[in-house]
Amino acid sequence: MMLDNKTILITGGTGSFGKCFTKYVLTHYNPKKIIIYSRDEFKQFIMQGEFREYADKLRFFIGDVRDKERLTRAFEGVDYVIHAAALKQVPACEYNPNEAIKTNIHGAQNVIDAALDTNVKKVVALSTDKAVNPVNLYGGTKLVSDKLFIAANAYAGNKDINFSIVRYGNVAGSRGSVIPKFYDMIKKGCTELTITDYRMTRFWISLTQGVELVIKALEEATGGETFISKIPSFKISDLAEAMMPGCKTREIGIYPGEKLHEIMVTVEDSATTYEYDKHFIVYPQVTWNEKQKINTSGKKVEEGFSYSSDNNTQWLSVEEIRELLKTVDLEK
């Protein structure tokens, strides 16, 4: 098993992804060690309590991705790095642009440099649909971050290391997303739910699906790939009906920096995109070494192809959304 007896470090490891990834790996594999690298000591204390039974496998490092020296120290002896740390809240990034740049761009470069300077074998960076044709600063910083991680393969030289990306949209039930927003409105006794735009669509992905895609990237990446899950879409209006049957809704207009649809693969990406059974891979347009390979078990998409939540071939019905909502922890 690929992750058995390996040391894995997760930046931003106390977040929802980090916790889910840690639990999944400890349940399905036998890693040598998982290092949680983050800057919030209280969240680390809470996570230590939640994973008390795995104390012999977990290590907790206080540190910031802005601090290259600390990253370099933390990466010593690490086989795989999952880069999940980021400033993610769109309004916060708009009001604090320089802080977003320091964490999301400079932090990404620090992770790359630290990995190249140690003996890390694989780095997988988490991306977002907002990095595709970005309309807000968060998306802009993540676009630059993605470009940095892809280009990092040019600096690998003879080192046994590769860098790849996993991209997905808002995880179902994640903080600040529409499901907990509707849930809070219903809990407060609201008789109608507000929808920014009745045309709005989103992809549905669970945290576990995101974790599985990261593990696939660890297993298959040769350098520079962007992995994207094939997942169903849903209409926000159908989500409202699933959560509050027969409810009234009111359209209030799109928020600044918000998109009508989540885009994962652009028309421009189609030239280097391949489709597989459960995912797409966007390969880099430039190759830097002989280690980079295209997995030819997939099928190259047609010219002009794009993949977004409004042109998807898989759609969730109201009843299917209602069933999936039972798997979402909304009390956290």
C-alpha positions as CSV (number, residue, x, y, z in Angstrom):
1,M,0.0,0.0,0.0
2,M,1.5,3.3,-1.1
3,L,1.0,5.3,2.1
4,D,2.2,2.5,4.4
5,N,5.3,3.3,6.4
6,K,5.4,6.8,4.9
7,T,5.7,10.2,6.7
8,I,3.0,12.6,5.5
9,L,2.8,16.3,6.3
10,I,-0.4,18.4,5.9
11,T,-0.1,22.2,5.9
12,G,-3.3,23.7,7.4
13,G,-3.8,20.3,8.8
14,T,-6.3,21.3,11.5
15,G,-8.9,22.3,8.9
16,S,-11.8,20.1,7.8
17,F,-9.8,18.6,4.9
18,G,-6.8,17.9,7.2
19,K,-9.0,16.1,9.8
20,C,-10.8,14.0,7.2
21,F,-7.5,13.1,5.4
22,T,-5.9,12.1,8.6
23,K,-8.8,9.9,9.7
24,Y,-9.0,8.3,6.2
25,V,-5.3,7.5,6.0
26,L,-5.1,6.2,9.6
27,T,-8.2,4.0,8.9
28,H,-7.1,2.6,5.5
29,Y,-3.3,2.6,5.6
30,N,-0.5,2.2,8.1
31,P,1.6,5.4,7.8
32,K,4.8,5.8,9.7
33,K,3.7,9.3,10.8
34,I,1.3,12.1,10.0
35,I,2.5,15.7,10.8
36,I,0.0,18.4,11.3
37,Y,1.5,21.7,10.4
38,S,-0.6,24.8,11.3
39,R,-0.4,28.1,13.2
40,D,-3.4,27.7,15.6
41,E,-2.3,26.0,18.8
42,F,-5.8,25.7,20.1
43,K,-7.1,23.9,17.0
44,Q,-4.1,21.6,17.4
45,F,-5.0,20.9,21.0
46,I,-8.6,20.1,20.0
47,M,-7.4,17.8,17.2
48,Q,-5.0,16.0,19.5
49,G,-8.0,15.2,21.7
50,E,-10.1,14.0,18.8
51,F,-7.3,11.6,17.6
52,R,-6.0,10.5,21.0
53,E,-6.1,6.8,20.0
54,Y,-3.6,7.5,17.2
55,A,-1.2,9.6,19.3
56,D,1.8,7.4,18.4
57,K,1.2,8.2,14.7
58,L,0.6,12.0,14.9
59,R,2.9,14.9,15.4
60,F,1.9,18.6,15.7
61,F,4.1,21.4,14.4
62,I,3.2,25.1,15.2
63,G,4.2,27.0,12.1
64,D,3.1,29.3,9.3
65,V,3.6,28.6,5.5
66,R,4.9,32.2,5.4
67,D,8.0,31.0,7.4
68,K,10.3,29.1,5.0
69,E,12.8,28.2,7.7
70,R,10.2,26.5,9.8
71,L,8.8,24.7,6.8
72,T,12.2,23.4,5.9
73,R,12.7,22.1,9.4
74,A,9.3,20.5,9.4
75,F,9.8,18.8,6.0
76,E,12.9,16.9,7.2
77,G,12.2,13.2,6.8
78,V,8.8,13.7,5.1
79,D,7.9,11.6,2.1
80,Y,4.6,13.4,1.0
81,V,3.3,16.9,1.5
82,I,-0.3,17.9,1.2
83,H,-0.6,21.7,0.9
84,A,-4.0,22.7,2.3
85,A,-3.2,25.9,4.1
86,A,-4.7,29.0,2.6
87,L,-6.7,32.1,3.3
88,K,-10.0,31.1,1.7
89,Q,-12.8,33.5,2.7
90,V,-13.5,35.7,-0.4
91,P,-14.5,38.9,1.5
92,A,-11.5,38.6,3.9
93,C,-9.1,38.3,0.9
94,E,-10.7,41.3,-0.7
95,Y,-10.3,43.5,2.4
96,N,-6.8,42.1,3.2
97,P,-5.2,41.5,-0.2
98,N,-1.6,41.7,0.9
99,E,-2.3,39.1,3.6
100,A,-3.9,36.8,1.1
101,I,-0.9,37.2,-1.2
102,K,1.6,36.4,1.7
103,T,-0.2,33.2,2.6
104,N,-1.6,31.9,-0.8
105,I,1.3,32.9,-3.1
106,H,4.4,33.5,-1.0
107,G,3.4,30.5,1.2
108,A,3.0,28.3,-1.9
109,Q,6.5,29.3,-3.0
110,N,7.9,28.5,0.4
111,V,6.3,25.1,0.4
112,I,7.9,24.4,-3.0
113,D,11.3,25.7,-2.0
114,A,11.3,23.7,1.3
115,A,10.2,20.5,-0.5
116,L,13.0,21.0,-3.1
117,D,15.6,21.6,-0.4
118,T,14.7,18.4,1.6
119,N,14.0,14.9,0.4
120,V,10.2,15.1,-0.1
121,K,9.0,12.8,-2.9
122,K,5.6,14.2,-3.8
123,V,3.7,17.4,-3.1
124,V,-0.1,17.7,-3.8
125,A,-1.6,21.2,-3.5
126,L,-5.3,21.8,-3.1
127,S,-6.8,24.1,-5.6
128,T,-10.3,25.5,-6.1
129,D,-12.8,26.3,-8.9
130,K,-12.3,29.9,-8.0
131,A,-8.8,29.7,-9.5
132,V,-10.4,29.1,-12.9
133,N,-11.2,32.4,-14.7
134,P,-10.9,34.2,-11.3
135,V,-13.3,37.0,-10.5
136,N,-12.0,37.7,-6.9
137,L,-8.6,38.0,-5.2
138,Y,-8.8,34.6,-3.6
139,G,-9.2,33.0,-7.0
140,G,-6.4,35.2,-8.4
141,T,-4.0,34.1,-5.6
142,K,-4.9,30.4,-6.1
143,L,-4.4,30.7,-9.8
144,V,-0.9,32.0,-9.2
145,S,-0.4,29.2,-6.6
146,D,-1.4,26.6,-9.1
147,K,1.0,28.0,-11.7
148,L,3.8,27.9,-9.2
149,F,3.2,24.3,-8.2
150,I,3.0,23.2,-11.9
151,A,6.2,25.1,-12.8
152,A,8.0,23.7,-9.7
153,N,8.5,20.5,-11.7
154,A,11.0,22.4,-13.9
155,Y,13.2,22.9,-10.9
156,A,13.2,19.2,-9.8
157,G,16.3,18.3,-11.9
158,N,17.4,14.9,-10.9
159,K,15.6,15.0,-7.6
160,D,13.0,12.3,-7.0
161,I,10.1,14.7,-6.5
162,N,7.0,15.8,-8.3
163,F,4.3,18.4,-7.8
164,S,0.6,18.1,-8.7
165,I,-2.7,19.8,-8.0
166,V,-6.2,18.6,-7.0
167,R,-9.1,20.9,-7.8
168,Y,-12.6,20.9,-6.5
169,G,-15.3,23.4,-5.5
170,N,-17.1,24.1,-2.2
171,V,-17.3,20.9,-0.2
172,A,-20.9,20.0,0.8
173,G,-21.5,21.6,4.2
174,S,-18.3,23.5,4.4
175,R,-18.2,26.7,6.4
176,G,-19.5,29.7,4.6
177,S,-21.2,27.7,1.8
178,V,-24.9,27.6,1.0
179,I,-25.9,24.4,2.9
180,P,-25.0,25.7,6.4
181,K,-26.5,29.1,5.4
182,F,-29.9,27.6,4.5
183,Y,-29.6,25.4,7.6
184,D,-29.1,28.4,9.9
185,M,-32.0,30.2,8.3
186,I,-34.3,27.2,8.8
187,K,-33.2,26.8,12.5
188,K,-34.0,30.5,13.1
189,G,-37.6,29.9,11.8
190,C,-37.3,31.8,8.5
191,T,-40.3,31.2,6.3
192,E,-38.4,31.8,3.1
193,L,-34.9,31.1,1.8
194,T,-32.9,33.7,0.0
195,I,-31.1,32.7,-3.3
196,T,-28.6,35.0,-4.9
197,D,-29.6,33.9,-8.4
198,Y,-32.2,31.3,-9.5
199,R,-29.9,30.2,-12.4
200,M,-27.0,29.3,-10.0
201,T,-25.6,25.8,-10.0
202,R,-22.9,24.0,-8.0
203,F,-21.0,20.7,-7.9
204,W,-21.6,18.3,-5.1
205,I,-18.5,16.8,-3.5
206,S,-17.9,15.4,-0.1
207,L,-14.8,15.7,2.0
208,T,-14.1,12.0,1.6
209,Q,-14.3,12.3,-2.2
210,G,-11.8,15.2,-2.0
211,V,-9.4,13.0,0.1
212,E,-9.7,10.1,-2.3
213,L,-8.8,12.4,-5.2
214,V,-5.7,13.6,-3.3
215,I,-4.6,9.9,-2.7
216,K,-5.1,9.2,-6.4
217,A,-2.8,12.1,-7.2
218,L,-0.2,10.8,-4.8
219,E,-0.5,7.4,-6.5
220,E,-0.5,8.5,-10.1
221,A,1.1,11.9,-10.6
222,T,4.3,12.2,-12.5
223,G,4.4,16.0,-12.3
224,G,2.3,19.0,-13.3
225,E,-1.1,17.3,-13.5
226,T,-4.4,18.9,-12.2
227,F,-6.8,16.2,-11.0
228,I,-10.5,17.0,-11.1
229,S,-13.3,14.6,-9.9
230,K,-16.3,13.8,-12.1
231,I,-19.2,14.6,-9.7
232,P,-22.9,15.6,-10.0
233,S,-24.3,19.1,-10.2
234,F,-27.3,20.6,-8.6
235,K,-29.4,23.7,-8.8
236,I,-29.4,26.0,-5.7
237,S,-33.2,26.3,-6.1
238,D,-33.5,22.5,-5.8
239,L,-31.3,22.5,-2.7
240,A,-33.7,25.0,-1.1
241,E,-36.6,22.7,-1.9
242,A,-34.7,19.6,-0.6
243,M,-33.9,21.4,2.7
244,M,-37.3,23.1,3.2
245,P,-40.0,21.4,1.1
246,G,-42.5,23.9,-0.3
247,C,-40.6,26.9,1.0
248,K,-40.8,30.3,-0.5
249,T,-37.6,31.7,-2.0
250,R,-36.5,35.2,-2.8
251,E,-33.8,36.2,-5.3
252,I,-31.4,38.8,-3.8
253,G,-28.6,39.1,-6.4
254,I,-25.1,37.7,-6.7
255,Y,-22.6,38.7,-4.0
256,P,-19.4,40.5,-5.0
257,G,-16.9,37.9,-6.2
258,E,-19.5,35.1,-6.6
259,K,-20.0,33.1,-9.8
260,L,-23.1,31.7,-11.3
261,H,-21.5,28.3,-11.9
262,E,-18.4,26.4,-10.8
263,I,-15.9,25.9,-13.6
264,M,-13.3,23.1,-13.4
265,V,-12.0,22.7,-17.0
266,T,-11.9,25.6,-19.4
267,V,-12.1,25.4,-23.2
268,E,-8.5,26.5,-23.3
269,D,-7.6,23.6,-21.0
270,S,-9.2,21.1,-23.4
271,A,-6.1,20.7,-25.5
272,T,-4.3,18.9,-22.7
273,T,-7.2,17.3,-20.8
274,Y,-7.9,13.6,-20.6
275,E,-11.0,11.9,-19.3
276,Y,-10.9,8.8,-17.1
277,D,-13.6,6.7,-15.4
278,K,-14.1,8.9,-12.3
279,H,-11.9,12.0,-13.0
280,F,-10.3,14.3,-15.5
281,I,-6.6,15.3,-15.6
282,V,-5.4,18.5,-17.1
283,Y,-1.8,17.9,-18.1
284,P,0.7,20.7,-18.3
285,Q,1.2,22.4,-21.6
286,V,5.0,22.2,-21.1
287,T,7.0,19.2,-20.0
288,W,10.3,19.7,-18.2
289,N,11.7,16.2,-17.8
290,E,11.3,12.6,-18.9
291,K,9.5,11.6,-15.7
292,Q,6.4,13.5,-16.8
293,K,4.0,11.1,-18.6
294,I,0.4,11.1,-19.8
295,N,-1.7,8.2,-18.5
296,T,-2.9,6.9,-21.9
297,S,-5.6,4.7,-20.3
298,G,-7.8,7.8,-20.5
299,K,-9.5,9.5,-23.5
300,K,-8.5,12.9,-24.7
301,V,-11.4,15.3,-24.6
302,E,-12.7,16.9,-27.8
303,E,-11.4,20.3,-28.8
304,G,-13.6,23.0,-27.2
305,F,-14.7,20.8,-24.2
306,S,-15.3,22.4,-20.9
307,Y,-16.5,21.1,-17.5
308,S,-18.6,23.3,-15.3
309,S,-21.6,22.8,-13.0
310,D,-24.0,24.1,-15.6
311,N,-22.9,21.9,-18.6
312,N,-22.5,18.7,-16.5
313,T,-24.1,15.4,-17.7
314,Q,-24.8,14.3,-14.1
315,W,-27.6,16.1,-12.1
316,L,-29.0,15.5,-8.7
317,S,-32.8,15.5,-8.2
318,V,-34.4,17.1,-5.2
319,E,-34.9,13.7,-3.6
320,E,-31.2,12.7,-4.3
321,I,-30.1,16.0,-2.7
322,R,-32.3,15.2,0.3
323,E,-30.7,11.8,0.7
324,L,-27.1,13.2,0.4
325,L,-27.9,15.9,3.0
326,K,-28.3,13.1,5.6
327,T,-24.5,12.5,5.2
328,V,-23.6,16.1,5.9
329,D,-22.7,17.1,9.5
330,L,-24.4,20.5,9.9
331,E,-24.0,20.7,13.7
332,K,-20.2,21.3,13.6
